[in-house]
């Protein structure tokens, strides 16, 4: 089918496509056509060539890529036959991007009728291949790119949990949170990473018991901390009280420990160099006294406020309760929901 389309767009009456810009490693051209018009953001209408590759849709004027959109960014593709609202009349191919962009390409005569529809079919077919992870261009590019083994694996080390932990928690020597490897081999929750941040006071047994009371075993896990105030953001799935109002002491304890640990840092934060890297901590630091509620002998101290946010519609919450799910009980967890 692609060969038939190439013959359609290479007839003597159709302007030949310009030379495609330097492709990425592993990028293959699927379909191309010259004599296509495009209205730019400044209102100008320019003529050039339109290419659909294994990675992107590219419009080229002369030898410079004017506009392009990755196939993975396509949110919709429309073909409008014989559109008369454009400065140049003809079939229109309209690309809707996930970033809010709308690109319109006009196929005026002598380009064959229906060519915009064929471009739409090719773009949609390329986008549908992204349903299979190994079909994405990233794997094709990686196998063709002339990268040495260290460079090929460079992207896998851009994020390290240890560095992120130091960034969020200020590299404190004594921290109220820890990284647990309880989910090693995804044995507790198959949708959580291997290492998760939890309160230091929560043992692995408490975390495991809390996971048993949460949908899909998604126990409360800390995902962000604001260094100035110590406030944390945690995520979890719905609890499972059901219509009988079942409670879980371990799950309630997890929320209470996260709440108690979400306090300002107990020491001076380490200084950073001009590149944002933390400098070594000095041997001695002036530690102010920690909040009184951290001491077990003082049970009357009130921990900082904490709020549970359920993002589901109320009707969904009631329906899930009938199926064994539900939401947190404010009196049991000690914080507003």
C-alpha positions as CSV (number, residue, x, y, z in Angstrom):
1,X,0.0,0.0,0.0
2,X,2.9,2.4,0.8
3,X,4.4,1.7,-2.7
4,X,1.1,2.6,-4.4
5,X,0.9,5.8,-2.4
6,X,4.5,6.7,-3.3
7,X,3.5,6.4,-7.0
8,X,0.5,8.6,-6.4
9,X,2.6,11.4,-5.0
10,X,5.5,11.2,-7.5
11,X,3.6,11.9,-10.7
12,X,5.0,14.6,-13.0
13,X,2.3,17.1,-11.9
14,X,3.2,16.8,-8.2
15,X,6.2,18.8,-6.8
16,X,8.8,16.3,-5.6
17,X,9.4,16.2,-1.9
18,X,12.4,18.1,-0.6
19,X,15.3,16.2,1.1
20,X,14.4,14.9,4.5
21,X,16.5,16.5,7.4
22,X,19.0,14.2,9.0
23,X,17.0,11.4,10.6
24,X,17.6,9.9,14.0
25,X,19.3,6.6,14.2
26,X,16.8,3.9,13.3
27,X,14.2,6.4,12.0
28,X,12.5,5.2,8.8
29,X,10.3,7.3,6.4
30,X,6.9,5.7,5.9
31,X,5.2,8.2,3.6
32,X,6.1,11.5,2.0
33,X,4.6,14.1,-0.3
34,X,5.7,17.4,-1.8
35,X,3.5,20.4,-2.6
36,X,1.8,20.4,0.8
37,X,0.8,23.8,2.3
38,X,1.0,24.6,6.0
39,X,-0.2,27.7,7.9
40,X,2.4,28.7,10.4
41,X,1.7,30.4,13.8
42,X,2.6,33.8,12.3
43,X,-0.2,33.5,9.7
44,X,2.1,32.7,6.8
45,X,1.2,29.9,4.4
46,X,4.3,28.0,3.1
47,X,4.6,25.1,0.8
48,X,6.9,22.2,1.5
49,X,6.9,18.5,2.0
50,X,5.2,16.3,4.6
51,X,6.8,13.2,6.0
52,X,5.5,10.5,8.3
53,X,8.3,8.5,9.9
54,X,8.5,5.8,12.5
55,X,9.0,8.5,15.1
56,X,7.3,11.7,14.0
57,X,5.3,13.8,11.5
58,X,7.5,16.4,9.9
59,X,6.8,19.3,7.6
60,X,9.9,20.6,5.8
61,X,10.2,23.9,3.9
62,X,13.3,23.7,1.7
63,X,15.7,21.7,3.8
64,X,14.7,22.9,7.3
65,X,12.2,21.2,9.5
66,X,9.5,23.8,10.2
67,X,7.1,21.9,12.4
68,X,7.1,18.4,13.7
69,X,5.2,16.3,16.2
70,X,6.2,12.9,17.6
71,X,3.8,10.1,16.8
72,X,3.5,9.5,20.6
73,X,2.2,13.0,21.0
74,X,-0.8,12.6,18.7
75,X,-4.1,12.9,20.4
76,X,-6.2,12.8,17.2
77,X,-5.9,12.8,13.4
78,X,-8.6,14.1,11.1
79,X,-8.9,14.2,7.4
80,X,-11.2,16.9,6.0
81,X,-12.1,16.6,2.3
82,X,-12.2,19.6,0.1
83,X,-12.0,22.1,2.9
84,X,-12.7,25.7,1.8
85,X,-11.9,27.6,4.9
86,X,-8.1,27.6,4.3
87,X,-6.3,30.2,2.2
88,X,-5.4,27.3,-0.1
89,X,-8.2,25.0,-1.0
90,X,-7.9,21.3,-0.9
91,X,-8.0,18.3,1.4
92,X,-6.9,19.0,4.9
93,X,-5.0,16.8,7.3
94,X,-5.4,18.0,10.9
95,X,-3.2,16.8,13.7
96,X,-4.3,17.3,17.3
97,X,-1.4,17.1,19.8
98,X,-1.5,16.1,23.5
99,X,0.3,19.4,24.2
100,X,-2.6,21.4,22.8
101,X,-1.1,22.1,19.4
102,X,-3.3,21.9,16.2
103,X,-1.4,21.4,12.9
104,X,-3.3,21.7,9.6
105,X,-1.8,20.6,6.3
106,X,-3.5,21.3,3.0
107,X,-3.2,19.0,0.0
108,X,-4.2,21.2,-3.0
109,X,-4.5,20.0,-6.6
110,X,-2.6,18.5,-8.4
111,X,-2.1,16.3,-5.3
112,X,-4.4,13.2,-5.6
113,X,-7.8,13.3,-3.9
114,X,-7.9,11.2,-0.8
115,X,-4.2,11.7,0.0
116,X,-4.9,13.4,3.3
117,X,-7.0,10.4,4.3
118,X,-4.1,8.0,3.4
119,X,-1.7,10.1,5.6
120,X,-4.3,9.9,8.4
121,X,-4.4,6.1,8.1
122,X,-0.6,5.8,8.2
123,X,-0.3,8.2,11.2
124,X,-2.9,6.3,13.1
125,X,-1.3,2.9,12.3
126,X,2.0,4.2,13.5
127,X,0.4,5.5,16.7
128,X,-1.4,2.2,17.3
129,X,1.9,0.4,17.3
130,X,2.8,2.3,20.5
131,X,0.4,0.0,22.4
132,X,3.2,-2.5,22.3
133,X,6.2,-1.2,24.4
134,X,8.8,-2.9,22.2
135,X,7.4,-1.2,19.1
136,X,8.1,2.3,20.4
137,X,10.8,4.2,18.6
138,X,13.0,4.4,21.7
139,X,13.9,0.7,21.4
140,X,14.6,1.0,17.6
141,X,16.8,4.1,18.2
142,X,18.7,2.4,21.0
143,X,19.5,-0.6,18.9
144,X,20.8,1.5,15.9
145,X,22.5,4.3,17.8
146,X,26.2,4.3,17.7
147,X,26.6,4.4,21.5
148,X,29.2,2.8,23.6
149,X,27.9,0.5,26.4
150,X,28.4,3.2,29.1
151,X,26.5,5.8,27.1
152,X,23.8,3.3,26.2
153,X,22.9,2.8,29.9
154,X,23.3,6.4,30.8
155,X,19.6,7.1,31.0
156,X,19.0,4.3,33.5
157,X,21.0,6.2,36.1
158,X,19.4,9.6,35.8
159,X,17.3,8.9,38.8
160,X,18.7,7.3,42.0
161,X,16.4,6.9,45.0
162,X,19.3,7.5,47.4
163,X,20.0,10.9,45.8
164,X,16.3,11.8,45.8
165,X,16.0,10.8,49.4
166,X,18.9,13.0,50.3
167,X,17.4,15.9,48.3
168,X,13.9,15.6,49.9
169,X,15.1,14.9,53.5
170,X,18.1,17.1,53.5
171,X,20.6,14.4,54.1
172,X,19.8,14.4,57.8
173,X,22.0,12.1,59.9
174,X,19.0,11.1,62.0
175,X,15.9,11.0,59.8
176,X,12.3,10.1,60.7
177,X,11.9,8.3,57.4
178,X,13.6,5.3,55.8
179,X,13.8,3.4,52.6
180,X,12.3,-0.1,52.9
181,X,13.1,-3.0,50.7
182,X,10.1,-4.9,51.9
183,X,8.7,-4.9,48.3
184,X,11.7,-6.6,46.9
185,X,10.8,-8.7,43.8
186,X,7.3,-6.9,44.1
187,X,6.3,-9.5,46.7
188,X,4.0,-7.1,48.6
189,X,2.6,-4.7,45.9
190,X,3.2,-5.4,42.2
191,X,2.4,-1.8,41.3
192,X,4.9,-0.2,43.7
193,X,8.7,0.2,43.1
194,X,11.1,-2.1,44.8
195,X,12.2,0.5,47.3
196,X,9.6,2.7,49.1
197,X,9.9,5.5,51.7
198,X,8.0,4.9,54.9
199,X,8.3,6.3,58.5
200,X,11.4,5.0,60.4
201,X,9.2,4.1,63.3
202,X,7.1,1.8,61.1
203,X,8.5,-1.8,61.1
204,X,8.2,-4.0,58.0
205,X,5.5,-6.0,59.8
206,X,3.4,-2.9,60.3
207,X,3.9,-1.9,56.6
208,X,2.9,-5.5,55.5
209,X,-0.2,-5.5,57.7
210,X,-1.2,-2.1,56.3
211,X,-0.8,-3.3,52.8
212,X,-3.2,-6.1,53.6
213,X,-5.9,-3.6,54.5
214,X,-5.4,-1.5,51.3
215,X,-6.7,-2.2,47.8
216,X,-4.1,-3.9,45.6
217,X,-1.8,-3.8,48.6
218,X,-1.0,-0.1,48.0
219,X,0.0,0.9,51.5
220,X,0.6,4.6,52.5
221,X,4.0,5.6,51.0
222,X,5.8,8.9,51.2
223,X,6.4,10.4,47.8
224,X,7.3,14.1,48.6
225,X,8.5,16.3,51.4
226,X,8.6,20.0,51.6
227,X,12.0,20.7,53.3
228,X,11.1,24.1,54.9
229,X,8.1,22.8,56.9
230,X,8.7,19.1,56.8
231,X,5.1,18.5,55.4
232,X,4.9,15.3,53.4
233,X,2.7,14.0,50.6
234,X,1.9,10.3,50.7
235,X,-0.2,8.1,48.4
236,X,-2.1,4.9,48.8
237,X,-5.1,3.0,47.5
238,X,-8.5,2.9,49.3
239,X,-8.8,1.0,52.6
240,X,-11.1,-2.0,52.8
241,X,-13.5,-1.4,55.7
242,X,-16.5,-2.6,53.7
243,X,-20.1,-2.2,54.9
244,X,-19.2,-3.6,58.3
245,X,-16.7,-0.9,59.1
246,X,-13.7,-3.1,59.6
247,X,-10.7,-1.4,61.1
248,X,-6.9,-2.2,60.9
249,X,-4.7,-1.0,63.8
250,X,-1.6,-1.3,61.6
251,X,-3.0,0.9,58.9
252,X,-4.1,3.5,61.4
253,X,-0.6,3.4,63.0
254,X,1.0,4.0,59.6
255,X,-1.0,7.2,59.1
256,X,-0.2,8.3,62.6
257,X,3.5,7.7,62.2
258,X,3.6,9.6,58.9
259,X,1.8,12.5,60.6
260,X,4.2,12.5,63.5
261,X,7.3,12.4,61.3
262,X,6.1,15.3,59.1
263,X,7.8,18.0,61.1
264,X,10.5,20.6,60.4
265,X,14.0,19.2,60.2
266,X,15.8,18.8,63.5
267,X,19.1,20.2,62.3
268,X,20.6,22.7,59.9
269,X,20.3,21.7,56.3
270,X,23.6,21.0,54.5
271,X,24.9,23.7,52.3
272,X,25.2,23.2,48.5
273,X,27.8,24.2,46.0
274,X,27.2,26.2,42.8
275,X,26.0,23.1,41.0
276,X,23.4,22.2,43.7
277,X,25.4,19.3,45.2
278,X,25.3,18.9,48.9
279,X,28.5,19.7,50.8
280,X,29.7,17.4,53.6
281,X,28.1,18.0,57.0
282,X,30.4,19.3,59.7
283,X,31.3,17.1,62.6
284,X,29.0,18.9,65.1
285,X,25.8,20.7,64.4
286,X,23.5,22.7,66.7
287,X,20.5,20.4,67.1
288,X,17.5,22.2,68.5
289,X,15.3,20.1,70.8
290,X,12.9,17.9,68.8
291,X,9.2,18.4,69.2
292,X,7.8,17.1,72.4
293,X,5.3,14.8,70.8
294,X,8.2,12.6,69.5
295,X,8.9,11.5,73.1
296,X,6.7,8.5,74.1
297,X,6.4,9.8,77.7
298,X,4.5,12.8,76.5
299,X,1.2,11.5,75.2
300,X,-0.7,14.8,75.4
301,X,1.3,16.7,72.7
302,X,-0.6,17.2,69.5
303,X,1.1,16.2,66.3
304,X,1.0,18.5,63.3
305,X,-2.3,18.6,61.2
306,X,-2.7,16.1,58.5
307,X,-5.4,15.7,55.9
308,X,-6.5,12.7,53.8
309,X,-7.8,13.6,50.4
310,X,-10.0,11.1,48.5
311,X,-10.1,12.1,44.9
312,X,-13.0,9.9,43.9
313,X,-16.6,11.1,43.4
314,X,-18.8,10.4,46.5
315,X,-20.9,8.0,44.5
316,X,-17.9,5.8,43.6
317,X,-16.9,5.7,47.3
318,X,-20.3,4.4,48.3
319,X,-20.3,1.8,45.5
320,X,-16.8,0.6,46.5
321,X,-17.9,0.3,50.1
322,X,-20.5,-2.2,49.1
323,X,-17.8,-4.2,47.3
324,X,-15.5,-4.3,50.3
325,X,-13.7,-1.0,49.8
326,X,-14.5,2.4,51.2
327,X,-12.7,5.3,52.8
328,X,-10.9,6.3,56.0
329,X,-12.9,6.9,59.2
330,X,-11.9,10.3,60.6
331,X,-12.4,9.3,64.2
332,X,-10.1,6.2,63.7
333,X,-7.3,7.9,61.8
334,X,-7.4,11.2,63.8
335,X,-7.4,13.5,60.8
336,X,-10.0,15.0,58.4
337,X,-10.9,13.2,55.2
